[in-house]
Amino acid sequence: MTVPLDMRNDIRSMDADGVPNAEIARRIHASRNAVAKYADMEDMSPAPPLPAERR
């Protein structure tokens, strides 16, 4: 399940407030696994592309 950015921000803010993952999942209607995934992420920006190797 792809979680929209605003939902990710909600997850992170509720997690910072100490709301349990199961309660967050109930409030935003997402799976507990998705909540755990995004609550544990420190940086949600996509990984930068790796530079090409030079010969």
mmCIF file of the N, C-alpha and C atoms, coordinates in Angstrom:
data_MODEL
# 
_entry.id   MODEL 
# 
loop_
_atom_site.group_PDB 
_atom_site.id 
_atom_site.type_symbol 
_atom_site.label_atom_id 
_atom_site.label_alt_id 
_atom_site.label_comp_id 
_atom_site.label_asym_id 
_atom_site.label_entity_id 
_atom_site.label_seq_id 
_atom_site.pdbx_PDB_ins_code 
_atom_site.Cartn_x 
_atom_site.Cartn_y 
_atom_site.Cartn_z 
_atom_site.occupancy 
_atom_site.B_iso_or_equiv 
_atom_site.pdbx_formal_charge 
_atom_site.auth_seq_id 
_atom_site.auth_comp_id 
_atom_site.auth_asym_id 
_atom_site.auth_atom_id 
_atom_site.pdbx_PDB_model_num 
ATOM 1   N N  . MET A 1 1  ? 0.847  -1.174 0.000   1.00 0.00 ? 1  MET A N  1 
ATOM 2   C CA . MET A 1 1  ? 0.000  0.000  0.000   1.00 0.00 ? 1  MET A CA 1 
ATOM 3   C C  . MET A 1 1  ? 0.891  1.236  0.000   1.00 0.00 ? 1  MET A C  1 
ATOM 4   N N  . THR A 1 2  ? 0.660  2.115  -0.927  1.00 0.00 ? 2  THR A N  1 
ATOM 5   C CA . THR A 1 2  ? 1.378  3.377  -0.961  1.00 0.00 ? 2  THR A CA 1 
ATOM 6   C C  . THR A 1 2  ? 0.636  4.382  -0.092  1.00 0.00 ? 2  THR A C  1 
ATOM 7   N N  . VAL A 1 3  ? 1.369  4.978  0.816   1.00 0.00 ? 3  VAL A N  1 
ATOM 8   C CA . VAL A 1 3  ? 0.765  5.915  1.764   1.00 0.00 ? 3  VAL A CA 1 
ATOM 9   C C  . VAL A 1 3  ? 1.077  7.338  1.308   1.00 0.00 ? 3  VAL A C  1 
ATOM 10  N N  . PRO A 1 4  ? 0.044  8.181  1.155   1.00 0.00 ? 4  PRO A N  1 
ATOM 11  C CA . PRO A 1 4  ? 0.287  9.569  0.735   1.00 0.00 ? 4  PRO A CA 1 
ATOM 12  C C  . PRO A 1 4  ? 1.142  10.330 1.752   1.00 0.00 ? 4  PRO A C  1 
ATOM 13  N N  . LEU A 1 5  ? 1.788  11.387 1.283   1.00 0.00 ? 5  LEU A N  1 
ATOM 14  C CA . LEU A 1 5  ? 2.705  12.151 2.111   1.00 0.00 ? 5  LEU A CA 1 
ATOM 15  C C  . LEU A 1 5  ? 2.019  12.745 3.343   1.00 0.00 ? 5  LEU A C  1 
ATOM 16  N N  . ASP A 1 6  ? 0.815  13.269 3.190   1.00 0.00 ? 6  ASP A N  1 
ATOM 17  C CA . ASP A 1 6  ? 0.138  13.853 4.348   1.00 0.00 ? 6  ASP A CA 1 
ATOM 18  C C  . ASP A 1 6  ? -0.183 12.794 5.399   1.00 0.00 ? 6  ASP A C  1 
ATOM 19  N N  . MET A 1 7  ? -0.481 11.566 4.952   1.00 0.00 ? 7  MET A N  1 
ATOM 20  C CA . MET A 1 7  ? -0.732 10.484 5.899   1.00 0.00 ? 7  MET A CA 1 
ATOM 21  C C  . MET A 1 7  ? 0.565  10.084 6.602   1.00 0.00 ? 7  MET A C  1 
ATOM 22  N N  . ARG A 1 8  ? 1.675  10.097 5.870   1.00 0.00 ? 8  ARG A N  1 
ATOM 23  C CA . ARG A 1 8  ? 2.975  9.791  6.477   1.00 0.00 ? 8  ARG A CA 1 
ATOM 24  C C  . ARG A 1 8  ? 3.308  10.821 7.561   1.00 0.00 ? 8  ARG A C  1 
ATOM 25  N N  . ASN A 1 9  ? 3.027  12.077 7.265   1.00 0.00 ? 9  ASN A N  1 
ATOM 26  C CA . ASN A 1 9  ? 3.279  13.125 8.254   1.00 0.00 ? 9  ASN A CA 1 
ATOM 27  C C  . ASN A 1 9  ? 2.403  12.943 9.484   1.00 0.00 ? 9  ASN A C  1 
ATOM 28  N N  . ASP A 1 10 ? 1.147  12.536 9.282   1.00 0.00 ? 10 ASP A N  1 
ATOM 29  C CA . ASP A 1 10 ? 0.259  12.258 10.409  1.00 0.00 ? 10 ASP A CA 1 
ATOM 30  C C  . ASP A 1 10 ? 0.806  11.120 11.261  1.00 0.00 ? 10 ASP A C  1 
ATOM 31  N N  . ILE A 1 11 ? 1.285  10.069 10.595  1.00 0.00 ? 11 ILE A N  1 
ATOM 32  C CA . ILE A 1 11 ? 1.855  8.923  11.311  1.00 0.00 ? 11 ILE A CA 1 
ATOM 33  C C  . ILE A 1 11 ? 3.034  9.378  12.158  1.00 0.00 ? 11 ILE A C  1 
ATOM 34  N N  . ARG A 1 12 ? 3.927  10.148 11.554  1.00 0.00 ? 12 ARG A N  1 
ATOM 35  C CA . ARG A 1 12 ? 5.128  10.580 12.280  1.00 0.00 ? 12 ARG A CA 1 
ATOM 36  C C  . ARG A 1 12 ? 4.801  11.511 13.436  1.00 0.00 ? 12 ARG A C  1 
ATOM 37  N N  . SER A 1 13 ? 3.831  12.388 13.251  1.00 0.00 ? 13 SER A N  1 
ATOM 38  C CA . SER A 1 13 ? 3.487  13.312 14.340  1.00 0.00 ? 13 SER A CA 1 
ATOM 39  C C  . SER A 1 13 ? 2.796  12.578 15.485  1.00 0.00 ? 13 SER A C  1 
ATOM 40  N N  . MET A 1 14 ? 1.883  11.642 15.156  1.00 0.00 ? 14 MET A N  1 
ATOM 41  C CA . MET A 1 14 ? 1.231  10.872 16.223  1.00 0.00 ? 14 MET A CA 1 
ATOM 42  C C  . MET A 1 14 ? 2.234  9.970  16.933  1.00 0.00 ? 14 MET A C  1 
ATOM 43  N N  . ASP A 1 15 ? 3.169  9.406  16.174  1.00 0.00 ? 15 ASP A N  1 
ATOM 44  C CA . ASP A 1 15 ? 4.202  8.567  16.781  1.00 0.00 ? 15 ASP A CA 1 
ATOM 45  C C  . ASP A 1 15 ? 5.071  9.395  17.727  1.00 0.00 ? 15 ASP A C  1 
ATOM 46  N N  . ALA A 1 16 ? 5.394  10.614 17.330  1.00 0.00 ? 16 ALA A N  1 
ATOM 47  C CA . ALA A 1 16 ? 6.196  11.491 18.184  1.00 0.00 ? 16 ALA A CA 1 
ATOM 48  C C  . ALA A 1 16 ? 5.434  11.872 19.456  1.00 0.00 ? 16 ALA A C  1 
ATOM 49  N N  . ASP A 1 17 ? 4.104  11.909 19.366  1.00 0.00 ? 17 ASP A N  1 
ATOM 50  C CA . ASP A 1 17 ? 3.279  12.218 20.537  1.00 0.00 ? 17 ASP A CA 1 
ATOM 51  C C  . ASP A 1 17 ? 3.076  11.009 21.449  1.00 0.00 ? 17 ASP A C  1 
ATOM 52  N N  . GLY A 1 18 ? 3.568  9.837  21.024  1.00 0.00 ? 18 GLY A N  1 
ATOM 53  C CA . GLY A 1 18 ? 3.482  8.641  21.856  1.00 0.00 ? 18 GLY A CA 1 
ATOM 54  C C  . GLY A 1 18 ? 2.243  7.790  21.628  1.00 0.00 ? 18 GLY A C  1 
ATOM 55  N N  . VAL A 1 19 ? 1.530  8.033  20.536  1.00 0.00 ? 19 VAL A N  1 
ATOM 56  C CA . VAL A 1 19 ? 0.339  7.229  20.226  1.00 0.00 ? 19 VAL A CA 1 
ATOM 57  C C  . VAL A 1 19 ? 0.806  5.861  19.732  1.00 0.00 ? 19 VAL A C  1 
ATOM 58  N N  . PRO A 1 20 ? 0.258  4.770  20.265  1.00 0.00 ? 20 PRO A N  1 
ATOM 59  C CA . PRO A 1 20 ? 0.660  3.425  19.816  1.00 0.00 ? 20 PRO A CA 1 
ATOM 60  C C  . PRO A 1 20 ? 0.336  3.201  18.334  1.00 0.00 ? 20 PRO A C  1 
ATOM 61  N N  . ASN A 1 21 ? 1.140  2.355  17.679  1.00 0.00 ? 21 ASN A N  1 
ATOM 62  C CA . ASN A 1 21 ? 0.959  2.099  16.253  1.00 0.00 ? 21 ASN A CA 1 
ATOM 63  C C  . ASN A 1 21 ? -0.425 1.556  15.935  1.00 0.00 ? 21 ASN A C  1 
ATOM 64  N N  . ALA A 1 22 ? -0.962 0.686  16.776  1.00 0.00 ? 22 ALA A N  1 
ATOM 65  C CA . ALA A 1 22 ? -2.292 0.127  16.518  1.00 0.00 ? 22 ALA A CA 1 
ATOM 66  C C  . ALA A 1 22 ? -3.355 1.226  16.534  1.00 0.00 ? 22 ALA A C  1 
ATOM 67  N N  . GLU A 1 23 ? -3.225 2.177  17.431  1.00 0.00 ? 23 GLU A N  1 
ATOM 68  C CA . GLU A 1 23 ? -4.182 3.281  17.506  1.00 0.00 ? 23 GLU A CA 1 
ATOM 69  C C  . GLU A 1 23 ? -4.037 4.203  16.287  1.00 0.00 ? 23 GLU A C  1 
ATOM 70  N N  . ILE A 1 24 ? -2.805 4.448  15.868  1.00 0.00 ? 24 ILE A N  1 
ATOM 71  C CA . ILE A 1 24 ? -2.579 5.266  14.671  1.00 0.00 ? 24 ILE A CA 1 
ATOM 72  C C  . ILE A 1 24 ? -3.238 4.590  13.471  1.00 0.00 ? 24 ILE A C  1 
ATOM 73  N N  . ALA A 1 25 ? -3.047 3.281  13.340  1.00 0.00 ? 25 ALA A N  1 
ATOM 74  C CA . ALA A 1 25 ? -3.632 2.530  12.226  1.00 0.00 ? 25 ALA A CA 1 
ATOM 75  C C  . ALA A 1 25 ? -5.152 2.657  12.223  1.00 0.00 ? 25 ALA A C  1 
ATOM 76  N N  . ARG A 1 26 ? -5.762 2.589  13.395  1.00 0.00 ? 26 ARG A N  1 
ATOM 77  C CA . ARG A 1 26 ? -7.218 2.730  13.485  1.00 0.00 ? 26 ARG A CA 1 
ATOM 78  C C  . ARG A 1 26 ? -7.659 4.131  13.075  1.00 0.00 ? 26 ARG A C  1 
ATOM 79  N N  . ARG A 1 27 ? -6.950 5.131  13.533  1.00 0.00 ? 27 ARG A N  1 
ATOM 80  C CA . ARG A 1 27 ? -7.339 6.523  13.255  1.00 0.00 ? 27 ARG A CA 1 
ATOM 81  C C  . ARG A 1 27 ? -7.250 6.885  11.780  1.00 0.00 ? 27 ARG A C  1 
ATOM 82  N N  . ILE A 1 28 ? -6.215 6.395  11.099  1.00 0.00 ? 28 ILE A N  1 
ATOM 83  C CA . ILE A 1 28 ? -6.025 6.793  9.700   1.00 0.00 ? 28 ILE A CA 1 
ATOM 84  C C  . ILE A 1 28 ? -6.440 5.709  8.714   1.00 0.00 ? 28 ILE A C  1 
ATOM 85  N N  . HIS A 1 29 ? -6.952 4.589  9.233   1.00 0.00 ? 29 HIS A N  1 
ATOM 86  C CA . HIS A 1 29 ? -7.441 3.485  8.389   1.00 0.00 ? 29 HIS A CA 1 
ATOM 87  C C  . HIS A 1 29 ? -6.335 2.932  7.496   1.00 0.00 ? 29 HIS A C  1 
ATOM 88  N N  . ALA A 1 30 ? -5.227 2.588  8.115   1.00 0.00 ? 30 ALA A N  1 
ATOM 89  C CA . ALA A 1 30 ? -4.103 1.975  7.417   1.00 0.00 ? 30 ALA A CA 1 
ATOM 90  C C  . ALA A 1 30 ? -3.704 0.713  8.183   1.00 0.00 ? 30 ALA A C  1 
ATOM 91  N N  . SER A 1 31 ? -2.879 -0.114 7.577   1.00 0.00 ? 31 SER A N  1 
ATOM 92  C CA . SER A 1 31 ? -2.439 -1.330 8.254   1.00 0.00 ? 31 SER A CA 1 
ATOM 93  C C  . SER A 1 31 ? -1.396 -1.001 9.317   1.00 0.00 ? 31 SER A C  1 
ATOM 94  N N  . ARG A 1 32 ? -1.314 -1.859 10.313  1.00 0.00 ? 32 ARG A N  1 
ATOM 95  C CA . ARG A 1 32 ? -0.305 -1.652 11.362  1.00 0.00 ? 32 ARG A CA 1 
ATOM 96  C C  . ARG A 1 32 ? 1.094  -1.774 10.798  1.00 0.00 ? 32 ARG A C  1 
ATOM 97  N N  . ASN A 1 33 ? 1.266  -2.627 9.782   1.00 0.00 ? 33 ASN A N  1 
ATOM 98  C CA . ASN A 1 33 ? 2.586  -2.779 9.166   1.00 0.00 ? 33 ASN A CA 1 
ATOM 99  C C  . ASN A 1 33 ? 3.019  -1.492 8.474   1.00 0.00 ? 33 ASN A C  1 
ATOM 100 N N  . ALA A 1 34 ? 2.092  -0.845 7.775   1.00 0.00 ? 34 ALA A N  1 
ATOM 101 C CA . ALA A 1 34 ? 2.418  0.421  7.104   1.00 0.00 ? 34 ALA A CA 1 
ATOM 102 C C  . ALA A 1 34 ? 2.756  1.493  8.131   1.00 0.00 ? 34 ALA A C  1 
ATOM 103 N N  . VAL A 1 35 ? 2.002  1.530  9.214   1.00 0.00 ? 35 VAL A N  1 
ATOM 104 C CA . VAL A 1 35 ? 2.266  2.508  10.271  1.00 0.00 ? 35 VAL A CA 1 
ATOM 105 C C  . VAL A 1 35 ? 3.646  2.265  10.867  1.00 0.00 ? 35 VAL A C  1 
ATOM 106 N N  . ALA A 1 36 ? 3.966  1.012  11.154  1.00 0.00 ? 36 ALA A N  1 
ATOM 107 C CA . ALA A 1 36 ? 5.274  0.690  11.732  1.00 0.00 ? 36 ALA A CA 1 
ATOM 108 C C  . ALA A 1 36 ? 6.400  1.079  10.775  1.00 0.00 ? 36 ALA A C  1 
ATOM 109 N N  . LYS A 1 37 ? 6.197  0.823  9.487   1.00 0.00 ? 37 LYS A N  1 
ATOM 110 C CA . LYS A 1 37 ? 7.213  1.147  8.481   1.00 0.00 ? 37 LYS A CA 1 
ATOM 111 C C  . LYS A 1 37 ? 7.520  2.644  8.463   1.00 0.00 ? 37 LYS A C  1 
ATOM 112 N N  . TYR A 1 38 ? 6.476  3.461  8.402   1.00 0.00 ? 38 TYR A N  1 
ATOM 113 C CA . TYR A 1 38 ? 6.689  4.902  8.289   1.00 0.00 ? 38 TYR A CA 1 
ATOM 114 C C  . TYR A 1 38 ? 7.018  5.554  9.622   1.00 0.00 ? 38 TYR A C  1 
ATOM 115 N N  . ALA A 1 39 ? 6.593  4.975  10.725  1.00 0.00 ? 39 ALA A N  1 
ATOM 116 C CA . ALA A 1 39 ? 6.932  5.522  12.031  1.00 0.00 ? 39 ALA A CA 1 
ATOM 117 C C  . ALA A 1 39 ? 8.415  5.319  12.334  1.00 0.00 ? 39 ALA A C  1 
ATOM 118 N N  . ASP A 1 40 ? 8.979  4.221  11.833  1.00 0.00 ? 40 ASP A N  1 
ATOM 119 C CA . ASP A 1 40 ? 10.384 3.912  12.103  1.00 0.00 ? 40 ASP A CA 1 
ATOM 120 C C  . ASP A 1 40 ? 11.354 4.588  11.146  1.00 0.00 ? 40 ASP A C  1 
ATOM 121 N N  . MET A 1 41 ? 10.855 5.139  10.047  1.00 0.00 ? 41 MET A N  1 
ATOM 122 C CA . MET A 1 41 ? 11.739 5.799  9.075   1.00 0.00 ? 41 MET A CA 1 
ATOM 123 C C  . MET A 1 41 ? 12.274 7.103  9.644   1.00 0.00 ? 41 MET A C  1 
ATOM 124 N N  . GLU A 1 42 ? 13.563 7.316  9.494   1.00 0.00 ? 42 GLU A N  1 
ATOM 125 C CA . GLU A 1 42 ? 14.147 8.575  9.939   1.00 0.00 ? 42 GLU A CA 1 
ATOM 126 C C  . GLU A 1 42 ? 14.125 9.602  8.815   1.00 0.00 ? 42 GLU A C  1 
ATOM 127 N N  . ASP A 1 43 ? 14.379 9.154  7.602   1.00 0.00 ? 43 ASP A N  1 
ATOM 128 C CA . ASP A 1 43 ? 14.412 10.057 6.457   1.00 0.00 ? 43 ASP A CA 1 
ATOM 129 C C  . ASP A 1 43 ? 13.515 9.459  5.377   1.00 0.00 ? 43 ASP A C  1 
ATOM 130 N N  . MET A 1 44 ? 12.466 10.191 4.988   1.00 0.00 ? 44 MET A N  1 
ATOM 131 C CA . MET A 1 44 ? 11.524 9.646  4.007   1.00 0.00 ? 44 MET A CA 1 
ATOM 132 C C  . MET A 1 44 ? 11.815 10.109 2.587   1.00 0.00 ? 44 MET A C  1 
ATOM 133 N N  . SER A 1 45 ? 12.911 10.797 2.381   1.00 0.00 ? 45 SER A N  1 
ATOM 134 C CA . SER A 1 45 ? 13.232 11.224 1.018   1.00 0.00 ? 45 SER A CA 1 
ATOM 135 C C  . SER A 1 45 ? 13.749 10.017 0.227   1.00 0.00 ? 45 SER A C  1 
ATOM 136 N N  . PRO A 1 46 ? 13.520 10.010 -1.071  1.00 0.00 ? 46 PRO A N  1 
ATOM 137 C CA . PRO A 1 46 ? 13.999 8.879  -1.873  1.00 0.00 ? 46 PRO A CA 1 
ATOM 138 C C  . PRO A 1 46 ? 15.516 8.823  -1.876  1.00 0.00 ? 46 PRO A C  1 
ATOM 139 N N  . ALA A 1 47 ? 16.040 7.637  -2.041  1.00 0.00 ? 47 ALA A N  1 
ATOM 140 C CA . ALA A 1 47 ? 17.495 7.454  -2.068  1.00 0.00 ? 47 ALA A CA 1 
ATOM 141 C C  . ALA A 1 47 ? 18.070 8.157  -3.288  1.00 0.00 ? 47 ALA A C  1 
ATOM 142 N N  . PRO A 1 48 ? 19.187 8.867  -3.112  1.00 0.00 ? 48 PRO A N  1 
ATOM 143 C CA . PRO A 1 48 ? 19.785 9.541  -4.269  1.00 0.00 ? 48 PRO A CA 1 
ATOM 144 C C  . PRO A 1 48 ? 20.356 8.511  -5.252  1.00 0.00 ? 48 PRO A C  1 
ATOM 145 N N  . PRO A 1 49 ? 20.391 8.845  -6.513  1.00 0.00 ? 49 PRO A N  1 
ATOM 146 C CA . PRO A 1 49 ? 20.954 7.900  -7.485  1.00 0.00 ? 49 PRO A CA 1 
ATOM 147 C C  . PRO A 1 49 ? 22.444 7.711  -7.256  1.00 0.00 ? 49 PRO A C  1 
ATOM 148 N N  . LEU A 1 50 ? 22.905 6.515  -7.488  1.00 0.00 ? 50 LEU A N  1 
ATOM 149 C CA . LEU A 1 50 ? 24.321 6.228  -7.314  1.00 0.00 ? 50 LEU A CA 1 
ATOM 150 C C  . LEU A 1 50 ? 25.084 6.776  -8.508  1.00 0.00 ? 50 LEU A C  1 
ATOM 151 N N  . PRO A 1 51 ? 26.260 7.357  -8.276  1.00 0.00 ? 51 PRO A N  1 
ATOM 152 C CA . PRO A 1 51 ? 27.051 7.878  -9.401  1.00 0.00 ? 51 PRO A CA 1 
ATOM 153 C C  . PRO A 1 51 ? 27.581 6.715  -10.246 1.00 0.00 ? 51 PRO A C  1 
ATOM 154 N N  . ALA A 1 52 ? 27.683 6.961  -11.538 1.00 0.00 ? 52 ALA A N  1 
ATOM 155 C CA . ALA A 1 52 ? 28.215 5.944  -12.439 1.00 0.00 ? 52 ALA A CA 1 
ATOM 156 C C  . ALA A 1 52 ? 29.703 5.762  -12.171 1.00 0.00 ? 52 ALA A C  1 
ATOM 157 N N  . GLU A 1 53 ? 30.149 4.525  -12.264 1.00 0.00 ? 53 GLU A N  1 
ATOM 158 C CA . GLU A 1 53 ? 31.566 4.263  -12.035 1.00 0.00 ? 53 GLU A CA 1 
ATOM 159 C C  . GLU A 1 53 ? 32.367 4.706  -13.254 1.00 0.00 ? 53 GLU A C  1 
ATOM 160 N N  . ARG A 1 54 ? 33.488 5.325  -12.974 1.00 0.00 ? 54 ARG A N  1 
ATOM 161 C CA . ARG A 1 54 ? 34.377 5.768  -14.058 1.00 0.00 ? 54 ARG A CA 1 
ATOM 162 C C  . ARG A 1 54 ? 35.448 4.720  -14.295 1.00 0.00 ? 54 ARG A C  1 
ATOM 163 N N  . ARG A 1 55 ? 35.851 4.646  -15.513 1.00 0.00 ? 55 ARG A N  1 
ATOM 164 C CA . ARG A 1 55 ? 36.899 3.674  -15.855 1.00 0.00 ? 55 ARG A CA 1 
ATOM 165 C C  . ARG A 1 55 ? 38.250 4.233  -15.622 1.00 0.00 ? 55 ARG A C  1 
# 
